[in-house]
Amino acid sequence: MYTLDNVSKTYKQKQRTVTALRDVTLTIPSGQLVAIQGPTGGGKSTLLQMLGALDRPSSGTISLGDAELSHLPDGKLGRIRATEIGFVFQGFNLIPTLTAQENVETALEPLGIPAAERRQRATAALESVGLGDRAGHVPTELSGGQQQRVAIARALVKEPDVLLADEPTGNLDEQTRDEIMDLLEGLWRDRGLTLVIVTHDSAVAKRAERRLHITGGVVTERG
């Protein structure tokens, strides 16, 4: 699925150059569940942005399947993000004035899908995360765990090959964390997704097939 070859990322911060990723060479096979851990500022979010085609490396190459992301035009990168990659964030990022149903449908609007099909697919996605009966509720009427389920449904409604989750349980209590991880793991198994989770929580990381640790921009394998 992913191939990174000597990927580095540097940027300017005031008068100094910061290296966020340092010569990362890595392969993530299709269908793998990977957890990425490391200290704040170690490069976790930068690596996830690279995998999500949200940023480009300063050097090296990164490929998703047959697509070499490093040098694709912005329009083609946008199409890959819209069709092949789903994103789940710690802060849910739901639109507060829209219902759960409408929030999920927003992921399909850029694809030119007719309204009736958008509604049908959003309903099915909400049912798949156990929220079929909450489709008409706005985010303030939902618990944190329910809001994250809506965010997961929004990521999955476009039927992506890859799901990238940045601290998806970071705002949740322990019980709700476990429920969300049960949901993500079940969806990963049922759909054959490639699932990459950035997390500070060892209980979450232990559920992955593979654990990576990144500090100072350097990626190492964990048992």
Short mmCIF file of the C-alpha atoms (twelve columns), coordinates in Angstrom:
data_MODEL
# 
_entry.id   MODEL 
# 
loop_
_atom_site.group_PDB 
_atom_site.id 
_atom_site.type_symbol 
_atom_site.label_atom_id 
_atom_site.label_alt_id 
_atom_site.label_comp_id 
_atom_site.label_asym_id 
_atom_site.label_seq_id 
_atom_site.Cartn_x 
_atom_site.Cartn_y 
_atom_site.Cartn_z 
_atom_site.pdbx_PDB_model_num 
ATOM 1   C CA . MET A 1   0.000   0.000  0.000  1 
ATOM 2   C CA . TYR A 2   2.580   2.609  1.144  1 
ATOM 3   C CA . THR A 3   6.252   2.807  0.248  1 
ATOM 4   C CA . LEU A 4   8.463   5.547  1.711  1 
ATOM 5   C CA . ASP A 5   12.022  5.790  0.453  1 
ATOM 6   C CA . ASN A 6   14.453  8.070  2.334  1 
ATOM 7   C CA . VAL A 7   11.699  10.575 3.143  1 
ATOM 8   C CA . SER A 8   12.819  13.718 4.964  1 
ATOM 9   C CA . LYS A 9   10.861  16.838 5.837  1 
ATOM 10  C CA . THR A 10  12.432  20.112 6.939  1 
ATOM 11  C CA . TYR A 11  10.918  23.521 7.481  1 
ATOM 12  C CA . LYS A 12  11.973  26.923 8.694  1 
ATOM 13  C CA . GLN A 13  11.091  28.049 12.199 1 
ATOM 14  C CA . LYS A 14  12.203  31.624 12.716 1 
ATOM 15  C CA . GLN A 15  15.983  31.551 12.161 1 
ATOM 16  C CA . ARG A 16  16.518  27.797 12.344 1 
ATOM 17  C CA . THR A 17  15.797  24.738 10.226 1 
ATOM 18  C CA . VAL A 18  13.714  22.012 11.878 1 
ATOM 19  C CA . THR A 19  13.897  18.412 10.666 1 
ATOM 20  C CA . ALA A 20  10.505  16.790 11.241 1 
ATOM 21  C CA . LEU A 21  11.314  13.532 9.401  1 
ATOM 22  C CA . ARG A 22  14.772  12.128 8.827  1 
ATOM 23  C CA . ASP A 23  15.491  9.589  6.053  1 
ATOM 24  C CA . VAL A 24  12.402  7.455  6.699  1 
ATOM 25  C CA . THR A 25  12.326  4.241  4.683  1 
ATOM 26  C CA . LEU A 26  9.190   2.252  5.359  1 
ATOM 27  C CA . THR A 27  6.655   -0.084 3.773  1 
ATOM 28  C CA . ILE A 28  3.091   -0.523 5.013  1 
ATOM 29  C CA . PRO A 29  1.387   -3.480 3.321  1 
ATOM 30  C CA . SER A 30  -2.242  -3.298 2.262  1 
ATOM 31  C CA . GLY A 31  -4.646  -4.303 5.029  1 
ATOM 32  C CA . GLN A 32  -2.253  -3.741 7.929  1 
ATOM 33  C CA . LEU A 33  -3.195  -2.112 11.251 1 
ATOM 34  C CA . VAL A 34  -0.316  0.131  12.324 1 
ATOM 35  C CA . ALA A 35  0.087   2.268  15.452 1 
ATOM 36  C CA . ILE A 36  2.525   5.185  15.530 1 
ATOM 37  C CA . GLN A 37  3.763   6.440  18.898 1 
ATOM 38  C CA . GLY A 38  6.327   8.966  20.047 1 
ATOM 39  C CA . PRO A 39  6.829   12.175 22.010 1 
ATOM 40  C CA . THR A 40  5.201   15.485 21.145 1 
ATOM 41  C CA . GLY A 41  7.154   17.110 18.338 1 
ATOM 42  C CA . GLY A 42  8.775   13.824 17.368 1 
ATOM 43  C CA . GLY A 43  7.273   13.728 13.868 1 
ATOM 44  C CA . LYS A 44  4.069   11.677 14.278 1 
ATOM 45  C CA . SER A 45  1.715   14.232 12.766 1 
ATOM 46  C CA . THR A 46  4.157   15.077 9.970  1 
ATOM 47  C CA . LEU A 47  4.375   11.405 9.019  1 
ATOM 48  C CA . LEU A 48  0.579   11.099 9.027  1 
ATOM 49  C CA . GLN A 49  0.303   14.202 6.815  1 
ATOM 50  C CA . MET A 50  2.670   12.567 4.330  1 
ATOM 51  C CA . LEU A 51  0.615   9.364  4.316  1 
ATOM 52  C CA . GLY A 52  -2.535  11.424 3.837  1 
ATOM 53  C CA . ALA A 53  -1.159  13.356 0.843  1 
ATOM 54  C CA . LEU A 54  -1.589  16.562 2.869  1 
ATOM 55  C CA . ASP A 55  2.082   17.544 2.569  1 
ATOM 56  C CA . ARG A 56  5.086   16.709 0.427  1 
ATOM 57  C CA . PRO A 57  8.528   15.539 1.557  1 
ATOM 58  C CA . SER A 58  11.523  17.826 1.231  1 
ATOM 59  C CA . SER A 59  13.425  14.854 -0.183 1 
ATOM 60  C CA . GLY A 60  12.767  11.199 -0.891 1 
ATOM 61  C CA . THR A 61  9.621   9.634  -2.333 1 
ATOM 62  C CA . ILE A 62  6.329   8.336  -0.983 1 
ATOM 63  C CA . SER A 63  3.971   6.124  -2.950 1 
ATOM 64  C CA . LEU A 64  0.408   4.965  -2.326 1 
ATOM 65  C CA . GLY A 65  -0.079  1.924  -4.489 1 
ATOM 66  C CA . ASP A 66  1.059   2.909  -7.973 1 
ATOM 67  C CA . ALA A 67  0.726   6.653  -7.311 1 
ATOM 68  C CA . GLU A 68  3.972   8.441  -6.410 1 
ATOM 69  C CA . LEU A 69  2.608   11.225 -4.213 1 
ATOM 70  C CA . SER A 70  5.725   13.357 -3.949 1 
ATOM 71  C CA . HIS A 71  5.422   14.963 -7.370 1 
ATOM 72  C CA . LEU A 72  1.744   14.665 -8.302 1 
ATOM 73  C CA . PRO A 73  -0.095  17.905 -9.167 1 
ATOM 74  C CA . ASP A 74  -2.299  19.315 -6.420 1 
ATOM 75  C CA . GLY A 75  -5.462  18.378 -8.285 1 
ATOM 76  C CA . LYS A 76  -4.547  14.698 -8.461 1 
ATOM 77  C CA . LEU A 77  -3.501  14.701 -4.802 1 
ATOM 78  C CA . GLY A 78  -6.874  16.187 -3.922 1 
ATOM 79  C CA . ARG A 79  -8.637  13.451 -5.861 1 
ATOM 80  C CA . ILE A 80  -6.674  10.761 -4.007 1 
ATOM 81  C CA . ARG A 81  -7.579  12.337 -0.654 1 
ATOM 82  C CA . ALA A 82  -11.227 12.538 -1.677 1 
ATOM 83  C CA . THR A 83  -11.571 8.961  -2.886 1 
ATOM 84  C CA . GLU A 84  -8.881  6.709  -1.412 1 
ATOM 85  C CA . ILE A 85  -8.100  8.057  2.072  1 
ATOM 86  C CA . GLY A 86  -10.366 8.574  5.076  1 
ATOM 87  C CA . PHE A 87  -9.365  10.818 7.989  1 
ATOM 88  C CA . VAL A 88  -10.405 10.686 11.652 1 
ATOM 89  C CA . PHE A 89  -9.205  13.356 14.083 1 
ATOM 90  C CA . GLN A 90  -9.026  13.796 17.835 1 
ATOM 91  C CA . GLY A 91  -11.303 16.841 17.725 1 
ATOM 92  C CA . PHE A 92  -14.028 15.154 15.589 1 
ATOM 93  C CA . ASN A 93  -14.166 18.221 13.236 1 
ATOM 94  C CA . LEU A 94  -17.917 18.005 12.740 1 
ATOM 95  C CA . ILE A 95  -19.864 20.988 11.413 1 
ATOM 96  C CA . PRO A 96  -21.929 22.120 14.415 1 
ATOM 97  C CA . THR A 97  -24.942 23.351 12.446 1 
ATOM 98  C CA . LEU A 98  -25.385 20.113 10.476 1 
ATOM 99  C CA . THR A 99  -27.004 16.886 11.603 1 
ATOM 100 C CA . ALA A 100 -25.052 13.643 11.819 1 
ATOM 101 C CA . GLN A 101 -26.557 12.604 8.483  1 
ATOM 102 C CA . GLU A 102 -25.571 15.883 6.835  1 
ATOM 103 C CA . ASN A 103 -22.043 15.774 8.293  1 
ATOM 104 C CA . VAL A 104 -21.499 12.347 6.765  1 
ATOM 105 C CA . GLU A 105 -22.901 13.455 3.422  1 
ATOM 106 C CA . THR A 106 -20.340 16.278 3.199  1 
ATOM 107 C CA . ALA A 107 -17.634 13.718 2.383  1 
ATOM 108 C CA . LEU A 108 -19.508 12.753 -0.788 1 
ATOM 109 C CA . GLU A 109 -20.386 16.202 -2.108 1 
ATOM 110 C CA . PRO A 110 -16.985 16.852 -3.806 1 
ATOM 111 C CA . LEU A 111 -17.379 13.582 -5.715 1 
ATOM 112 C CA . GLY A 112 -20.440 14.742 -7.651 1 
ATOM 113 C CA . ILE A 113 -22.636 11.966 -6.263 1 
ATOM 114 C CA . PRO A 114 -26.397 12.634 -6.637 1 
ATOM 115 C CA . ALA A 115 -28.256 13.731 -3.509 1 
ATOM 116 C CA . ALA A 116 -30.377 10.592 -3.230 1 
ATOM 117 C CA . GLU A 117 -27.330 8.343  -3.344 1 
ATOM 118 C CA . ARG A 118 -25.516 10.559 -0.816 1 
ATOM 119 C CA . ARG A 119 -28.424 10.182 1.616  1 
ATOM 120 C CA . GLN A 120 -28.555 6.419  1.126  1 
ATOM 121 C CA . ARG A 121 -24.831 5.932  1.643  1 
ATOM 122 C CA . ALA A 122 -24.709 8.252  4.663  1 
ATOM 123 C CA . THR A 123 -27.578 6.353  6.284  1 
ATOM 124 C CA . ALA A 124 -25.781 3.048  5.733  1 
ATOM 125 C CA . ALA A 125 -22.516 4.477  7.105  1 
ATOM 126 C CA . LEU A 126 -24.217 5.717  10.283 1 
ATOM 127 C CA . GLU A 127 -25.873 2.343  10.749 1 
ATOM 128 C CA . SER A 128 -22.493 0.639  10.391 1 
ATOM 129 C CA . VAL A 129 -21.188 2.594  13.401 1 
ATOM 130 C CA . GLY A 130 -24.316 2.039  15.472 1 
ATOM 131 C CA . LEU A 131 -25.865 5.488  15.036 1 
ATOM 132 C CA . GLY A 132 -28.720 4.870  12.647 1 
ATOM 133 C CA . ASP A 133 -31.171 6.239  15.211 1 
ATOM 134 C CA . ARG A 134 -29.172 9.468  15.748 1 
ATOM 135 C CA . ALA A 135 -28.971 10.631 12.139 1 
ATOM 136 C CA . GLY A 136 -31.083 13.724 12.759 1 
ATOM 137 C CA . HIS A 137 -29.126 15.000 15.767 1 
ATOM 138 C CA . VAL A 138 -26.596 17.849 15.648 1 
ATOM 139 C CA . PRO A 139 -23.192 17.366 17.349 1 
ATOM 140 C CA . THR A 140 -24.165 19.159 20.585 1 
ATOM 141 C CA . GLU A 141 -26.912 16.550 21.061 1 
ATOM 142 C CA . LEU A 142 -24.380 13.707 20.887 1 
ATOM 143 C CA . SER A 143 -21.827 12.422 23.392 1 
ATOM 144 C CA . GLY A 144 -18.102 12.556 22.599 1 
ATOM 145 C CA . GLY A 145 -18.093 8.895  21.649 1 
ATOM 146 C CA . GLN A 146 -21.111 9.371  19.389 1 
ATOM 147 C CA . GLN A 147 -19.490 12.364 17.714 1 
ATOM 148 C CA . GLN A 148 -16.397 10.275 17.001 1 
ATOM 149 C CA . ARG A 149 -18.625 7.564  15.521 1 
ATOM 150 C CA . VAL A 150 -20.130 10.170 13.194 1 
ATOM 151 C CA . ALA A 151 -16.597 11.225 12.220 1 
ATOM 152 C CA . ILE A 152 -15.702 7.593  11.503 1 
ATOM 153 C CA . ALA A 153 -18.852 7.186  9.400  1 
ATOM 154 C CA . ARG A 154 -17.917 10.337 7.472  1 
ATOM 155 C CA . ALA A 155 -14.446 8.908  6.783  1 
ATOM 156 C CA . LEU A 156 -15.813 5.544  5.662  1 
ATOM 157 C CA . VAL A 157 -18.787 6.679  3.562  1 
ATOM 158 C CA . LYS A 158 -16.572 7.216  0.527  1 
ATOM 159 C CA . GLU A 159 -15.305 3.611  0.870  1 
ATOM 160 C CA . PRO A 160 -11.586 4.415  1.095  1 
ATOM 161 C CA . ASP A 161 -8.754  1.907  0.980  1 
ATOM 162 C CA . VAL A 162 -6.886  3.698  3.788  1 
ATOM 163 C CA . LEU A 163 -8.086  5.100  7.112  1 
ATOM 164 C CA . LEU A 164 -5.748  7.481  8.938  1 
ATOM 165 C CA . ALA A 165 -6.632  8.286  12.552 1 
ATOM 166 C CA . ASP A 166 -4.836  11.025 14.508 1 
ATOM 167 C CA . GLU A 167 -5.367  10.437 18.268 1 
ATOM 168 C CA . PRO A 168 -8.939  9.178  17.634 1 
ATOM 169 C CA . THR A 169 -9.481  8.368  21.330 1 
ATOM 170 C CA . GLY A 170 -7.574  11.317 22.803 1 
ATOM 171 C CA . ASN A 171 -10.710 13.177 23.940 1 
ATOM 172 C CA . LEU A 172 -12.526 10.125 25.292 1 
ATOM 173 C CA . ASP A 173 -12.747 8.379  28.651 1 
ATOM 174 C CA . GLU A 174 -11.357 4.871  29.051 1 
ATOM 175 C CA . GLN A 175 -14.629 3.013  28.468 1 
ATOM 176 C CA . THR A 176 -15.503 5.059  25.390 1 
ATOM 177 C CA . ARG A 177 -11.926 4.678  24.133 1 
ATOM 178 C CA . ASP A 178 -12.311 0.909  24.219 1 
ATOM 179 C CA . GLU A 179 -15.673 1.099  22.449 1 
ATOM 180 C CA . ILE A 180 -14.223 3.245  19.649 1 
ATOM 181 C CA . MET A 181 -11.237 0.925  19.289 1 
ATOM 182 C CA . ASP A 182 -13.567 -2.090 19.138 1 
ATOM 183 C CA . LEU A 183 -15.455 -0.307 16.372 1 
ATOM 184 C CA . LEU A 184 -12.315 0.647  14.415 1 
ATOM 185 C CA . GLU A 185 -10.835 -2.815 14.742 1 
ATOM 186 C CA . GLY A 186 -14.087 -4.433 13.604 1 
ATOM 187 C CA . LEU A 187 -14.365 -2.131 10.585 1 
ATOM 188 C CA . TRP A 188 -10.707 -2.782 9.743  1 
ATOM 189 C CA . ARG A 189 -11.261 -6.542 9.756  1 
ATOM 190 C CA . ASP A 190 -14.600 -6.468 7.929  1 
ATOM 191 C CA . ARG A 191 -13.540 -4.049 5.194  1 
ATOM 192 C CA . GLY A 192 -9.895  -5.018 4.714  1 
ATOM 193 C CA . LEU A 193 -8.759  -1.447 5.353  1 
ATOM 194 C CA . THR A 194 -5.230  -0.253 5.823  1 
ATOM 195 C CA . LEU A 195 -5.561  1.483  9.207  1 
ATOM 196 C CA . VAL A 196 -2.860  3.781  10.611 1 
ATOM 197 C CA . ILE A 197 -3.407  5.233  14.093 1 
ATOM 198 C CA . VAL A 198 -1.279  7.924  15.747 1 
ATOM 199 C CA . THR A 199 -1.703  7.557  19.491 1 
ATOM 200 C CA . HIS A 200 -0.056  8.383  22.813 1 
ATOM 201 C CA . ASP A 201 -2.099  5.645  24.501 1 
ATOM 202 C CA . SER A 202 -0.264  2.329  24.927 1 
ATOM 203 C CA . ALA A 203 -3.587  0.500  25.393 1 
ATOM 204 C CA . VAL A 204 -4.564  1.608  21.884 1 
ATOM 205 C CA . ALA A 205 -1.151  0.853  20.362 1 
ATOM 206 C CA . LYS A 206 -1.114  -2.680 21.775 1 
ATOM 207 C CA . ARG A 207 -4.134  -3.557 19.654 1 
ATOM 208 C CA . ALA A 208 -2.215  -2.945 16.415 1 
ATOM 209 C CA . GLU A 209 -0.527  -5.625 14.324 1 
ATOM 210 C CA . ARG A 210 2.521   -3.426 14.066 1 
ATOM 211 C CA . ARG A 211 3.903   -0.625 16.220 1 
ATOM 212 C CA . LEU A 212 6.191   2.146  15.041 1 
ATOM 213 C CA . HIS A 213 7.947   4.675  17.260 1 
ATOM 214 C CA . ILE A 214 9.098   8.049  15.991 1 
ATOM 215 C CA . THR A 215 11.297  10.503 17.825 1 
ATOM 216 C CA . GLY A 216 13.478  13.233 16.396 1 
ATOM 217 C CA . GLY A 217 12.035  12.373 12.979 1 
ATOM 218 C CA . VAL A 218 13.499  8.849  13.055 1 
ATOM 219 C CA . VAL A 219 11.172  5.848  12.780 1 
ATOM 220 C CA . THR A 220 11.926  2.556  14.527 1 
ATOM 221 C CA . GLU A 221 9.974   -0.671 14.902 1 
ATOM 222 C CA . ARG A 222 8.542   -1.789 18.237 1 
ATOM 223 C CA . GLY A 223 7.715   -5.355 19.186 1 
# 
